[in-house]
Amino acid sequence: MSYDQIAHIVKLGGTVFFFTFFLLVLVYVFWPKNKAKFKQAASMPIADESLIPDTQTQKTQSMEAKP
């Protein structure tokens, strides 16, 4: 086997490996059982008000106080 043949096999193997990995990730993401888990993770930053800096909270409060 020459270098070119080995390089071709390795490239093909890497492509097949990463394509298979990509498909497995898609199956995991779109599996109906995982919907609730992803929905909860998506709402975590919104639910946790401690992540909002004080300056942002003060701006919002001052905007609400204006007539």
Helices and strands as residue ranges (DSSP letters): H 3-30, G 32-34, H 35-47, G 49-51, H 54-65
